[in-house]
Amino acid sequence: MKKRLIIFDIDGTLLYSNRIDSQCFADTYEKVYQSKFPSIDWSKYPHVTDDTIFKTVIQNHFQREATNEEMHDFQNEYVASIQVKREKQPYEFKEVPNARKTIEHLLENDVYEVGIATGGWRRPAMVKLNHIGIPTSDLHMSFADGNPTREDIINGVFQQTNSKELTFEKIVYVGDAAWDVRTTRNLNLPFIGVRREGDFDVLKKLGAQTIISDYKDFDLFMSAIESSETPKFVS
């Protein structure tokens, strides 16, 4: 059977909590270290992963490497913060329309395997997935924990599928941001962009070919899988 692997980002791709989660990250840092967090514009960091962002800020503020213990303690505070936000402002943490049903439909079809590859750490990422009811038991999931780059994170999904001796006719990554376009180009992976406000040009100008607003039209999404291509290089 010729199988296909569809890998999803989380923030901005499956749910819309990016801005609040980013602010939670900054607020948690300022609470723990009593020092101003430099920026939640993630494009300013060497790699857009929680590991790299946290380690970069610690290095810049204290001229030392972050320890595993303090990273664990920071995650405890961060996870607690986003859980409180979800309880107080549940309407701010919306599922991208039909994201959950789309993943469920893919999992019901033996042709498809589904992965998650996110720049976030595992613990906060699982809070987000559970919040919108994404079934995770059959997913191949890779997170920022110990992975400095987004390429490393996607390769973590491949390690899992390789260990199960799964081979694929096509692999597609679904994401929403500029760094997703660059990462899939670097890995030579077909890409589907998700832009909820219809601002497709944000990704198109970076070389993305296939972009959708949401998953309301399942047939359209399946068609996007078929037509998706690796982002083109833009001069």
Residue frames as a rotation matrix with the C-alpha (Angstrom) as fourth column:
MET 1
0.575 0.818 0.000 0.00
0.818 -0.575 0.000 0.00
0.000 0.000 -1.000 0.00
LYS 2
-0.385 -0.678 0.627 1.36
0.647 -0.682 -0.340 3.43
0.658 0.275 0.701 -0.95
LYS 3
0.323 0.493 -0.808 1.00
0.942 -0.249 0.224 5.46
-0.090 -0.834 -0.545 2.21
ARG 4
0.053 -0.253 0.966 1.18
0.306 -0.917 -0.257 9.18
0.951 0.309 0.028 2.83
LEU 5
-0.208 -0.215 -0.954 2.43
0.978 -0.068 -0.198 11.05
-0.023 -0.974 0.225 5.86
ILE 6
0.278 0.363 0.889 0.77
0.318 -0.909 0.271 14.35
0.906 0.207 -0.368 6.76
ILE 7
-0.355 -0.515 -0.780 2.64
0.922 -0.056 -0.382 16.33
0.153 -0.855 0.495 9.45
PHE 8
0.543 0.646 0.536 0.97
0.486 -0.763 0.427 19.27
0.685 0.029 -0.728 11.20
ASP 9
-0.789 -0.520 0.327 2.35
0.093 -0.627 -0.774 22.22
0.607 -0.580 0.543 13.10
ILE 10
-0.319 0.706 -0.632 0.15
0.948 0.224 -0.227 23.27
-0.019 -0.671 -0.741 16.06
ASP 11
-0.149 0.257 -0.955 0.04
0.427 -0.854 -0.297 27.04
-0.892 -0.452 0.017 16.70
GLY 12
-0.275 0.139 -0.951 -1.74
-0.645 -0.761 0.075 28.85
-0.713 0.634 0.299 13.89
THR 13
-0.775 -0.070 -0.629 -2.24
-0.557 0.547 0.625 25.56
0.301 0.834 -0.463 12.07
LEU 14
-0.552 0.593 -0.586 -4.53
0.541 0.789 0.289 23.56
0.634 -0.158 -0.757 14.36
LEU 15
0.399 0.692 -0.602 -5.51
0.917 -0.312 0.250 26.28
-0.015 -0.651 -0.759 16.84
TYR 16
0.308 -0.109 0.945 -5.35
0.456 -0.855 -0.247 30.05
0.835 0.507 -0.213 17.16
SER 17
0.912 0.108 -0.396 -3.68
0.410 -0.279 0.868 30.75
-0.016 -0.954 -0.299 20.49
ASN 18
0.224 -0.939 0.262 -0.33
0.783 0.013 -0.621 32.01
0.580 0.344 0.739 19.17
ARG 19
-0.034 -0.294 0.955 -0.37
-0.084 -0.951 -0.296 35.53
0.996 -0.090 0.008 20.57
ILE 20
0.707 0.358 0.610 -1.61
-0.610 -0.129 0.782 34.63
0.359 -0.925 0.127 24.04
ASP 21
0.897 -0.420 -0.142 0.79
0.443 0.840 0.315 31.69
-0.013 -0.345 0.938 24.36
SER 22
0.091 -0.894 0.440 3.67
0.631 -0.290 -0.719 33.89
0.770 0.343 0.538 23.23
GLN 23
0.107 0.002 0.994 2.77
-0.490 -0.870 0.055 36.48
0.865 -0.493 -0.092 25.85
CYS 24
0.962 0.228 0.149 2.50
-0.248 0.509 0.824 33.72
0.112 -0.830 0.547 28.48
PHE 25
0.527 -0.842 -0.114 6.04
0.770 0.530 -0.354 32.67
0.359 0.099 0.928 27.58
ALA 26
-0.206 -0.613 0.763 7.32
0.226 -0.789 -0.572 36.23
0.952 0.055 0.301 28.02
ASP 27
0.399 0.449 0.800 5.32
-0.637 -0.492 0.594 36.86
0.660 -0.746 0.089 31.22
THR 28
0.972 -0.077 -0.220 6.56
0.192 0.800 0.568 33.61
0.132 -0.595 0.793 32.74
TYR 29
0.140 -0.987 0.081 10.15
0.773 0.058 -0.631 34.56
0.618 0.151 0.771 31.97
GLU 30
-0.214 -0.207 0.955 9.74
-0.188 -0.950 -0.248 37.98
0.959 -0.232 0.164 33.57
LYS 31
0.743 0.540 0.395 8.11
-0.517 0.087 0.852 36.41
0.426 -0.837 0.344 36.64
VAL 32
0.871 -0.409 -0.270 10.85
0.477 0.835 0.273 33.81
0.114 -0.367 0.923 37.11
TYR 33
0.015 -0.995 0.102 13.89
0.974 -0.008 -0.226 35.95
0.225 0.102 0.969 36.29
GLN 34
0.526 0.238 -0.817 12.69
0.547 -0.830 0.109 39.46
-0.652 -0.504 -0.567 37.16
SER 35
-0.592 -0.724 -0.353 14.10
0.047 -0.469 0.882 40.58
-0.805 0.506 0.311 33.85
LYS 36
0.208 0.740 -0.639 12.36
-0.648 -0.385 -0.657 41.94
-0.733 0.551 0.399 30.77
PHE 37
0.133 -0.085 0.987 11.81
0.552 0.834 -0.003 39.41
-0.823 0.546 0.158 28.00
PRO 38
-0.678 -0.614 -0.405 13.40
0.118 -0.635 0.764 40.87
-0.726 0.470 0.503 24.86
SER 39
-0.512 0.488 -0.707 10.81
-0.848 -0.418 0.326 40.09
-0.137 0.766 0.628 22.17
ILE 40
-0.101 0.529 0.842 7.96
-0.037 0.844 -0.535 37.79
-0.994 -0.085 -0.065 21.22
ASP 41
0.654 0.098 -0.750 8.76
-0.743 -0.103 -0.661 38.34
-0.142 0.990 0.005 17.57
TRP 42
0.650 -0.359 0.670 10.09
-0.001 0.881 0.473 34.81
-0.760 -0.308 0.572 17.14
SER 43
0.881 -0.321 0.348 11.73
0.406 0.133 -0.904 35.65
0.244 0.938 0.247 13.83
LYS 44
0.635 -0.661 0.399 14.40
-0.656 -0.735 -0.173 37.53
0.407 -0.152 -0.901 15.80
TYR 45
0.417 -0.459 0.784 15.78
-0.598 0.510 0.618 34.28
-0.684 -0.727 -0.062 17.27
PRO 46
-0.574 -0.767 -0.285 18.25
-0.724 0.313 0.614 31.89
-0.382 0.559 -0.736 15.59
HIS 47
-0.846 0.404 -0.347 15.59
0.115 0.775 0.622 29.15
0.520 0.487 -0.702 15.41
VAL 48
-0.290 0.833 0.471 11.88
-0.845 -0.454 0.283 29.31
0.450 -0.316 0.835 16.20
THR 49
0.079 0.293 -0.953 11.76
0.301 0.904 0.303 26.58
0.950 -0.311 -0.017 18.84
ASP 50
0.910 0.327 0.255 11.09
-0.136 -0.345 0.928 26.89
0.392 -0.880 -0.270 22.57
ASP 51
0.634 -0.738 -0.233 14.46
0.736 0.484 0.473 25.29
-0.236 -0.471 0.850 23.34
THR 52
-0.224 -0.792 0.568 16.44
0.909 -0.381 -0.172 27.75
0.352 0.478 0.805 21.24
ILE 53
0.257 0.384 0.887 14.42
0.102 -0.923 0.370 30.81
0.961 -0.004 -0.277 22.28
PHE 54
0.988 0.151 -0.036 14.78
0.042 -0.040 0.998 30.05
0.149 -0.988 -0.046 26.00
LYS 55
0.443 -0.889 -0.118 18.48
0.835 0.361 0.414 29.21
-0.326 -0.282 0.902 25.77
THR 56
-0.116 -0.463 0.879 19.21
0.759 -0.612 -0.223 32.29
0.641 0.641 0.423 23.65
VAL 57
0.546 0.401 0.736 17.57
-0.097 -0.842 0.531 34.66
0.832 -0.361 -0.420 26.12
ILE 58
0.953 -0.249 -0.170 19.33
0.234 0.257 0.938 33.05
-0.190 -0.934 0.303 29.10
GLN 59
0.151 -0.957 0.248 22.68
0.986 0.163 0.027 33.30
-0.066 0.240 0.968 27.31
ASN 60
-0.079 -0.147 0.986 22.13
0.507 -0.857 -0.088 36.94
0.858 0.493 0.142 26.40
HIS 61
0.703 0.446 0.554 20.92
-0.198 -0.625 0.755 37.98
0.683 -0.640 -0.351 29.85
PHE 62
0.897 -0.242 0.371 23.28
-0.339 0.166 0.926 35.99
-0.286 -0.956 0.067 32.06
GLN 63
0.243 -0.844 -0.477 26.18
-0.913 -0.033 -0.407 35.02
0.328 0.535 -0.779 29.75
ARG 64
-0.673 -0.391 0.628 25.78
-0.577 0.809 -0.115 31.35
-0.463 -0.440 -0.770 30.59
GLU 65
-0.744 0.421 -0.519 24.03
-0.192 0.609 0.769 28.25
0.640 0.672 -0.373 29.35
ALA 66
0.136 0.869 0.475 20.57
-0.941 -0.037 0.336 27.33
0.310 -0.493 0.813 30.62
THR 67
-0.852 -0.384 0.356 20.48
-0.496 0.809 -0.314 24.27
-0.167 -0.445 -0.880 32.85
ASN 68
-0.655 0.624 -0.425 18.08
0.144 0.656 0.741 21.37
0.741 0.424 -0.520 32.39
GLU 69
-0.527 0.443 -0.726 16.71
0.846 0.191 -0.498 21.96
-0.082 -0.876 -0.475 35.88
GLU 70
-0.632 0.303 -0.714 15.83
-0.006 -0.923 -0.386 25.60
-0.775 -0.239 0.585 35.28
MET 71
-0.820 0.372 -0.435 14.30
-0.499 -0.095 0.861 24.74
0.279 0.924 0.263 31.92
HIS 72
-0.575 0.611 -0.544 12.10
0.570 0.776 0.269 22.16
0.587 -0.155 -0.795 33.66
ASP 73
-0.494 0.361 -0.791 11.11
0.703 -0.369 -0.607 24.69
-0.512 -0.856 -0.072 36.33
PHE 74
-0.802 0.183 -0.569 10.34
-0.391 -0.881 0.266 27.30
-0.453 0.436 0.778 33.69
GLN 75
-0.764 0.534 -0.362 8.12
-0.128 0.424 0.897 24.84
0.632 0.732 -0.255 31.83
ASN 76
-0.533 0.577 -0.619 6.19
0.843 0.425 -0.330 24.16
0.072 -0.697 -0.713 35.05
GLU 77
-0.492 0.301 -0.817 5.41
0.228 -0.861 -0.455 27.87
-0.840 -0.410 0.355 35.37
TYR 78
-0.835 0.111 -0.538 4.68
-0.527 -0.442 0.726 28.27
-0.157 0.890 0.427 31.66
VAL 79
-0.739 0.583 -0.338 2.28
0.294 0.729 0.618 25.31
0.607 0.357 -0.710 31.50
ALA 80
-0.421 0.585 -0.694 0.47
0.843 -0.029 -0.537 26.54
-0.334 -0.811 -0.481 34.61
SER 81
-0.644 0.116 -0.756 0.13
-0.135 -0.990 -0.037 29.97
-0.753 0.078 0.654 33.00
ILE 82
-0.822 0.345 -0.453 -1.41
-0.504 -0.073 0.860 28.74
0.264 0.936 0.235 29.75
GLN 83
-0.632 0.637 -0.440 -3.76
0.646 0.748 0.155 26.43
0.428 -0.186 -0.884 31.65
VAL 84
-0.436 0.448 -0.781 -5.02
0.564 -0.540 -0.625 29.39
-0.701 -0.713 -0.018 33.69
LYS 85
-0.750 0.117 -0.652 -5.47
-0.477 -0.778 0.409 31.45
-0.459 0.618 0.639 30.53
ARG 86
-0.838 0.437 -0.328 -7.50
-0.041 0.549 0.835 28.65
0.544 0.713 -0.442 28.94
GLU 87
-0.460 0.686 -0.564 -9.80
0.888 0.372 -0.271 28.51
0.024 -0.625 -0.780 31.95
LYS 88
-0.323 0.287 -0.902 -10.29
0.342 -0.853 -0.394 32.28
-0.882 -0.436 0.178 32.08
GLN 89
-0.066 0.220 -0.973 -10.43
-0.741 -0.664 -0.100 32.94
-0.668 0.715 0.206 28.33
PRO 90
-0.198 -0.036 0.980 -11.50
0.256 0.963 0.087 29.71
-0.946 0.268 -0.181 26.61
TYR 91
0.800 0.585 0.129 -12.86
0.303 -0.209 -0.930 31.67
-0.517 0.783 -0.344 23.64
GLU 92
0.527 -0.679 -0.510 -9.32
-0.761 -0.645 0.072 32.84
-0.378 0.350 -0.857 22.84
PHE 93
-0.543 -0.761 0.355 -8.11
-0.567 0.644 0.513 29.29
-0.619 0.078 -0.782 22.20
LYS 94
0.481 0.857 -0.182 -10.10
-0.654 0.213 -0.726 28.36
-0.583 0.469 0.663 19.16
GLU 95
-0.083 -0.359 0.929 -9.62
0.416 0.835 0.360 25.34
-0.906 0.416 0.080 16.97
VAL 96
-0.760 -0.091 -0.643 -8.93
-0.562 -0.406 0.721 26.13
-0.327 0.909 0.258 13.33
PRO 97
0.183 0.983 0.020 -12.33
-0.885 0.173 -0.433 25.10
-0.429 0.061 0.901 11.89
ASN 98
0.906 0.376 -0.195 -12.56
-0.421 0.850 -0.315 21.31
0.047 0.367 0.929 11.41
ALA 99
-0.050 -0.994 -0.099 -8.91
-0.908 0.086 -0.410 20.68
0.416 0.069 -0.907 12.35
ARG 100
-0.421 -0.089 0.903 -9.85
-0.692 0.675 -0.256 17.89
-0.586 -0.732 -0.346 14.76
LYS 101
0.588 0.724 0.361 -12.27
-0.279 0.600 -0.749 16.22
-0.760 0.340 0.555 12.35
THR 102
0.676 -0.399 -0.620 -9.68
-0.682 -0.020 -0.731 16.40
0.279 0.917 -0.285 9.58
ILE 103
-0.449 -0.872 0.194 -7.10
-0.878 0.389 -0.280 14.57
0.168 -0.296 -0.940 11.67
GLU 104
-0.183 0.465 0.866 -9.72
-0.477 0.729 -0.492 12.03
-0.860 -0.503 0.089 12.71
HIS 105
0.829 0.517 -0.212 -10.68
-0.405 0.295 -0.865 11.41
-0.385 0.804 0.454 9.07
LEU 106
0.251 -0.824 -0.508 -7.04
-0.842 0.074 -0.535 10.95
0.478 0.561 -0.675 8.08
LEU 107
-0.589 -0.506 0.630 -6.47
-0.782 0.553 -0.286 8.48
-0.204 -0.661 -0.722 10.91
GLU 108
0.225 0.772 0.595 -9.49
-0.428 0.626 -0.652 6.46
-0.876 -0.108 0.471 9.78
ASN 109
0.907 0.050 -0.419 -7.93
-0.420 0.203 -0.885 5.97
0.040 0.978 0.205 6.35
ASP 110
0.722 -0.628 0.291 -5.19
0.362 0.701 0.614 3.32
-0.589 -0.338 0.734 6.16
VAL 111
0.553 -0.522 0.649 -3.45
0.686 -0.156 -0.710 5.27
0.472 0.838 0.272 3.42
TYR 112
0.369 -0.333 0.868 -2.51
-0.209 -0.939 -0.271 8.05
0.906 -0.082 -0.416 5.83
GLU 113
0.035 -0.388 -0.921 -0.21
0.979 0.198 -0.046 8.39
0.201 -0.900 0.386 8.81
VAL 114
0.700 0.300 0.648 -0.40
0.196 -0.953 0.229 11.63
0.686 -0.033 -0.727 10.78
GLY 115
-0.168 -0.830 -0.532 2.38
0.922 0.058 -0.382 13.46
0.348 -0.555 0.755 12.56
ILE 116
0.966 0.259 -0.015 2.80
0.245 -0.891 0.382 16.51
0.085 -0.372 -0.924 14.78
ALA 117
-0.069 -0.997 -0.029 6.00
0.974 -0.062 -0.216 18.54
0.214 -0.043 0.976 14.52
THR 118
0.825 0.470 0.312 5.91
0.364 -0.867 0.341 21.74
0.431 -0.168 -0.887 16.55
GLY 119
-0.119 -0.895 0.430 8.47
0.111 -0.442 -0.890 24.26
0.987 -0.058 0.152 17.72
GLY 120
0.322 0.309 0.895 6.92
-0.810 -0.399 0.430 24.10
0.490 -0.863 0.122 21.19
TRP 121
-0.782 -0.529 0.329 7.94
-0.620 0.604 -0.501 21.88
0.066 -0.596 -0.800 24.08
ARG 122
-0.730 0.477 -0.491 5.96
0.252 0.854 0.455 18.67
0.636 0.208 -0.743 24.61
ARG 123
-0.658 0.480 -0.580 4.17
0.715 0.156 -0.682 19.64
-0.237 -0.863 -0.445 27.83
PRO 124
-0.466 0.549 -0.693 2.57
-0.257 -0.834 -0.488 22.92
-0.846 -0.049 0.530 26.68
ALA 125
-0.748 0.178 -0.639 1.93
-0.639 0.066 0.766 21.41
0.179 0.982 0.065 23.23
MET 126
-0.790 0.463 -0.401 -0.07
0.446 0.884 0.142 18.57
0.420 -0.067 -0.905 24.77
VAL 127
-0.555 0.612 -0.564 -2.16
0.361 -0.433 -0.826 21.08
-0.749 -0.662 0.020 26.74
LYS 128
-0.511 0.319 -0.798 -3.06
-0.691 -0.705 0.161 22.76
-0.511 0.634 0.581 23.44
LEU 129
-0.785 0.192 -0.590 -3.87
-0.361 0.632 0.686 19.52
0.504 0.751 -0.427 21.60
ASN 130
-0.747 0.512 -0.425 -5.98
0.661 0.641 -0.390 18.24
0.073 -0.572 -0.817 24.48
HIS 131
-0.668 0.479 -0.570 -7.79
-0.030 -0.782 -0.623 21.57
-0.744 -0.399 0.536 24.74
ILE 132
-0.231 0.595 -0.770 -9.30
-0.938 -0.346 0.014 21.17
-0.258 0.725 0.638 21.25
GLY 133
0.455 0.560 0.693 -9.71
-0.505 0.803 -0.317 17.39
-0.733 -0.206 0.648 21.51
ILE 134
0.263 -0.439 -0.859 -7.08
-0.891 0.230 -0.391 16.29
0.369 0.869 -0.330 19.01
PRO 135
0.975 0.048 0.219 -6.64
-0.134 0.907 0.399 12.50
-0.180 -0.418 0.890 19.42
THR 136
0.397 -0.912 -0.105 -2.93
-0.917 -0.389 -0.085 11.89
0.037 0.130 -0.991 20.01
SER 137
0.398 -0.269 0.877 -2.52
-0.414 0.801 0.433 8.16
-0.819 -0.535 0.208 20.72
ASP 138
0.552 -0.140 0.822 -1.92
0.630 0.716 -0.301 7.26
-0.546 0.684 0.484 17.06
LEU 139
0.979 -0.201 0.021 0.10
-0.146 -0.777 -0.613 10.31
0.140 0.597 -0.790 16.08
HIS 140
0.242 -0.968 -0.070 3.85
0.940 0.252 -0.231 10.44
0.241 -0.010 0.971 15.40
MET 141
0.947 0.275 0.167 4.82
0.212 -0.925 0.317 13.45
0.242 -0.264 -0.934 17.50
SER 142
-0.057 -0.992 -0.113 8.01
0.953 -0.020 -0.301 15.45
0.297 -0.125 0.947 17.81
PHE 143
0.898 0.417 -0.141 8.62
0.435 -0.792 0.428 18.54
0.067 -0.446 -0.893 19.92
ALA 144
0.633 -0.655 0.413 11.26
-0.361 -0.721 -0.592 21.16
0.685 0.226 -0.693 20.72
ASP 145
0.827 -0.308 0.471 12.60
-0.424 0.208 0.881 19.26
-0.370 -0.928 0.041 23.75
GLY 146
0.163 -0.878 0.451 16.25
0.126 0.472 0.873 18.71
-0.979 -0.085 0.188 22.92
ASN 147
0.094 -0.066 0.993 15.73
0.981 0.176 -0.081 19.79
-0.170 0.982 0.081 19.32
PRO 148
-0.415 -0.345 -0.842 17.25
0.388 -0.904 0.180 23.20
-0.823 -0.252 0.509 18.53
THR 149
-0.859 0.060 -0.508 15.91
-0.447 -0.571 0.689 23.55
-0.249 0.819 0.518 14.97
ARG 150
0.180 0.984 0.002 12.61
-0.773 0.143 -0.618 22.92
-0.608 0.109 0.786 13.25
GLU 151
0.144 -0.229 -0.963 14.39
-0.794 0.553 -0.251 20.61
0.590 0.801 -0.102 10.83
ASP 152
-0.875 -0.484 0.026 15.48
-0.381 0.653 -0.655 18.53
0.300 -0.583 -0.755 13.84
ILE 153
-0.471 0.770 0.429 11.87
-0.564 0.111 -0.818 18.39
-0.678 -0.628 0.382 15.02
ILE 154
0.481 0.644 -0.594 10.50
-0.869 0.264 -0.418 17.15
-0.113 0.718 0.687 11.69
ASN 155
-0.215 -0.647 -0.731 13.31
-0.623 0.667 -0.408 14.62
0.752 0.368 -0.546 11.50
GLY 156
-0.799 0.002 0.601 12.11
-0.550 0.401 -0.733 13.39
-0.242 -0.916 -0.319 14.89
VAL 157
0.324 0.943 0.072 8.85
-0.731 0.298 -0.614 12.35
-0.601 0.146 0.786 13.22
PHE 158
0.437 -0.216 -0.873 10.82
-0.749 0.450 -0.486 10.54
0.497 0.867 0.035 10.52
GLN 159
-0.688 -0.718 0.104 12.79
-0.636 0.529 -0.562 8.65
0.349 -0.453 -0.820 13.16
GLN 160
-0.391 0.629 0.672 9.53
-0.573 0.405 -0.713 7.36
-0.720 -0.663 0.202 14.61
THR 161
0.662 0.683 -0.310 8.08
-0.658 0.332 -0.676 6.28
-0.359 0.651 0.669 11.27
ASN 162
0.083 -0.721 -0.688 11.39
-0.781 0.382 -0.494 4.72
0.619 0.578 -0.532 10.24
SER 163
-0.739 -0.377 0.559 11.48
-0.666 0.534 -0.520 2.71
-0.102 -0.756 -0.646 13.46
LYS 164
0.012 0.835 0.551 8.11
-0.349 0.520 -0.780 1.24
-0.937 -0.182 0.298 12.44
GLU 165
-0.731 -0.450 0.512 9.45
0.301 0.462 0.835 0.54
-0.612 0.764 -0.202 8.94
LEU 166
0.452 0.892 0.006 6.87
0.501 -0.249 -0.829 2.81
-0.738 0.378 -0.559 7.36
THR 167
-0.765 -0.623 0.162 7.57
0.480 -0.385 0.788 4.15
-0.429 0.681 0.594 3.89
PHE 168
0.152 0.845 -0.513 5.66
0.272 -0.535 -0.800 6.87
-0.950 -0.018 -0.311 2.10
GLU 169
0.084 0.021 0.996 4.80
0.996 0.000 -0.084 7.81
-0.001 1.000 -0.021 -1.44
LYS 170
-0.036 -0.063 0.997 4.40
0.271 -0.961 -0.051 11.43
0.962 0.268 0.052 -0.32
ILE 171
-0.205 -0.057 -0.977 5.11
0.974 -0.107 -0.198 13.44
-0.094 -0.993 0.078 2.82
VAL 172
0.021 0.314 0.949 3.40
0.407 -0.870 0.279 16.81
0.913 0.380 -0.146 3.36
TYR 173
-0.667 -0.214 -0.714 3.94
0.742 -0.277 -0.610 19.38
-0.067 -0.937 0.343 6.08
VAL 174
0.240 0.824 0.513 1.11
0.656 -0.527 0.540 21.71
0.716 0.207 -0.667 7.08
GLY 175
-0.350 -0.431 -0.832 2.08
0.900 -0.400 -0.171 25.00
-0.259 -0.808 0.528 8.74
ASP 176
0.658 0.752 0.043 1.23
0.748 -0.647 -0.147 28.68
-0.082 0.129 -0.988 8.95
ALA 177
0.758 -0.362 -0.542 4.42
-0.018 -0.843 0.537 30.70
-0.652 -0.398 -0.646 9.27
ALA 178
0.691 -0.563 -0.454 7.42
-0.703 -0.375 -0.605 31.94
0.170 0.737 -0.654 7.33
TRP 179
-0.282 -0.863 0.419 9.73
-0.917 0.371 0.148 29.56
-0.283 -0.342 -0.896 9.18
ASP 180
0.221 0.418 0.881 7.54
-0.086 0.908 -0.409 26.63
-0.972 0.015 0.237 8.13
VAL 181
0.976 0.099 -0.193 8.08
-0.188 -0.059 -0.980 27.59
-0.108 0.993 -0.039 4.49
ARG 182
0.272 -0.956 -0.113 11.84
-0.929 -0.230 -0.290 27.81
0.252 0.184 -0.950 4.97
THR 183
-0.223 -0.358 0.907 12.02
-0.699 0.707 0.108 24.55
-0.679 -0.610 -0.408 6.87
THR 184
0.543 0.490 0.682 10.10
0.092 0.772 -0.628 22.55
-0.835 0.403 0.374 4.27
ARG 185
0.885 -0.327 -0.331 12.20
-0.425 -0.276 -0.862 24.07
0.191 0.904 -0.383 1.51
ASN 186
-0.024 -0.957 0.291 15.35
-0.999 0.031 0.020 23.04
-0.028 -0.290 -0.957 3.39
LEU 187
-0.387 -0.058 0.920 14.01
-0.373 0.923 -0.098 19.49
-0.843 -0.381 -0.379 3.75
ASN 188
-0.868 0.088 -0.489 12.55
-0.478 0.117 0.870 19.37
0.134 0.989 -0.059 0.22
LEU 189
-0.737 0.674 0.054 9.05
0.542 0.637 -0.548 18.64
-0.403 -0.375 -0.835 1.56
PRO 190
-0.418 0.723 0.551 5.71
0.447 -0.364 0.817 19.55
0.791 0.587 -0.171 -0.04
PHE 191
-0.926 0.012 -0.376 3.98
0.321 -0.496 -0.807 22.24
-0.196 -0.868 0.456 2.01
ILE 192
-0.002 0.937 0.351 0.40
0.726 -0.240 0.645 23.36
0.688 0.256 -0.679 2.69
GLY 193
-0.934 -0.303 0.187 0.07
0.125 -0.771 -0.624 26.79
0.333 -0.560 0.759 4.24
VAL 194
0.020 0.940 -0.340 -2.78
0.954 0.083 0.288 27.76
0.299 -0.330 -0.895 6.57
ARG 195
-0.962 -0.252 0.105 -3.71
0.220 -0.943 -0.249 31.46
0.162 -0.216 0.963 6.83
ARG 196
-0.404 0.879 -0.254 -6.97
0.853 0.262 -0.452 32.02
-0.330 -0.399 -0.855 8.68
GLU 197
0.026 0.414 -0.910 -7.34
0.113 -0.906 -0.408 35.66
-0.993 -0.092 -0.070 7.62
GLY 198
0.767 0.335 0.548 -6.89
0.516 0.187 -0.836 34.84
-0.383 0.923 -0.030 3.94
ASP 199
0.680 -0.597 -0.425 -3.58
-0.623 -0.777 0.095 36.73
-0.387 0.200 -0.900 3.74
PHE 200
0.877 -0.253 0.408 -2.09
0.356 0.913 -0.201 34.11
-0.322 0.321 0.890 1.45
ASP 201
0.764 -0.590 0.259 0.52
-0.039 -0.443 -0.896 36.52
0.643 0.675 -0.362 0.07
VAL 202
0.588 -0.552 0.591 2.44
-0.789 -0.230 0.570 36.32
-0.178 -0.802 -0.571 3.35
LEU 203
0.234 -0.468 0.852 3.48
-0.090 0.862 0.499 32.78
-0.968 -0.193 0.160 2.45
LYS 204
0.843 0.138 0.520 3.24
0.471 0.275 -0.838 33.03
-0.259 0.952 0.167 -1.33
LYS 205
0.839 -0.542 0.051 5.94
-0.450 -0.743 -0.496 35.67
0.306 0.394 -0.867 -1.49
LEU 206
0.123 -0.798 0.591 8.23
-0.837 0.237 0.493 33.21
-0.533 -0.555 -0.639 0.32
GLY 207
-0.670 -0.422 -0.610 7.61
-0.728 0.532 0.431 30.51
0.143 0.734 -0.664 -2.29
ALA 208
-0.639 0.516 0.571 4.63
-0.014 0.734 -0.679 28.57
-0.769 -0.442 -0.461 -0.89
GLN 209
-0.951 0.240 -0.196 2.37
-0.194 0.036 0.980 27.20
0.242 0.970 0.012 -3.62
THR 210
-0.241 0.881 -0.407 -0.63
0.354 0.470 0.809 25.70
0.904 0.051 -0.425 -1.81
ILE 211
-0.993 -0.073 0.090 -2.44
-0.043 -0.487 -0.872 27.68
0.107 -0.870 0.481 0.90
ILE 212
-0.180 0.969 -0.168 -5.84
0.581 0.242 0.777 27.28
0.794 0.042 -0.607 2.62
SER 213
-0.197 0.190 0.962 -7.76
-0.567 -0.822 0.047 29.26
0.800 -0.536 0.270 5.25
ASP 214
-0.209 0.217 0.954 -9.03
-0.893 0.355 -0.276 26.31
-0.398 -0.909 0.120 7.33
TYR 215
-0.978 -0.197 0.069 -10.28
-0.168 0.940 0.296 22.73
-0.123 0.278 -0.953 7.07
LYS 216
-0.233 0.972 0.037 -14.00
-0.585 -0.110 -0.803 23.37
-0.777 -0.208 0.595 6.55
ASP 217
0.672 0.394 -0.627 -13.87
-0.740 0.330 -0.586 21.83
-0.024 0.858 0.514 3.08
PHE 218
0.320 -0.562 0.763 -12.32
-0.279 0.714 0.642 18.41
-0.905 -0.418 0.072 3.63
ASP 219
0.693 -0.030 0.720 -12.30
0.629 0.513 -0.584 17.63
-0.352 0.858 0.374 -0.09
LEU 220
0.885 -0.394 0.246 -10.40
-0.191 -0.792 -0.580 20.85
0.424 0.466 -0.777 -0.72
PHE 221
0.426 -0.756 0.497 -7.82
-0.807 -0.068 0.587 19.86
-0.410 -0.651 -0.639 1.88
MET 222
0.376 -0.261 0.889 -7.42
0.213 0.958 0.191 16.41
-0.902 0.117 0.416 0.32
SER 223
0.861 -0.058 0.505 -6.96
0.494 -0.142 -0.858 18.09
0.122 0.988 -0.094 -3.04
ALA 224
0.759 -0.609 0.231 -4.33
-0.627 -0.779 0.003 20.35
0.178 -0.146 -0.973 -1.47
ILE 225
0.363 -0.622 0.694 -2.44
-0.314 0.619 0.720 17.26
-0.877 -0.479 0.029 -0.33
GLU 226
0.538 -0.093 0.838 -2.37
0.668 0.653 -0.356 16.01
-0.514 0.751 0.413 -3.90
SER 227
0.780 -0.148 0.608 -1.29
0.437 -0.567 -0.698 19.32
0.448 0.811 -0.377 -5.45
SER 228
0.906 -0.413 -0.096 1.14
-0.186 -0.591 0.785 20.43
-0.381 -0.693 -0.612 -2.72
GLU 229
0.636 -0.765 0.102 4.72
0.396 0.211 -0.894 21.10
0.662 0.608 0.437 -3.74
THR 230
0.024 -0.738 -0.674 7.99
0.978 -0.122 0.169 22.03
-0.207 -0.663 0.719 -2.10
PRO 231
0.759 0.254 -0.600 8.16
0.223 -0.967 -0.128 25.83
-0.612 -0.037 -0.790 -1.69
LYS 232
0.649 -0.502 0.571 10.08
0.637 -0.053 -0.769 27.49
0.417 0.863 0.286 -4.47
PHE 233
-0.265 -0.781 -0.566 13.24
0.880 -0.435 0.189 29.50
-0.394 -0.448 0.802 -3.92
VAL 234
0.821 0.538 0.192 12.51
0.571 -0.777 -0.266 33.20
0.006 0.328 -0.945 -4.13
SER 235
-0.140 -0.941 0.307 15.27
0.897 -0.252 -0.364 35.50
0.420 0.224 0.879 -5.32
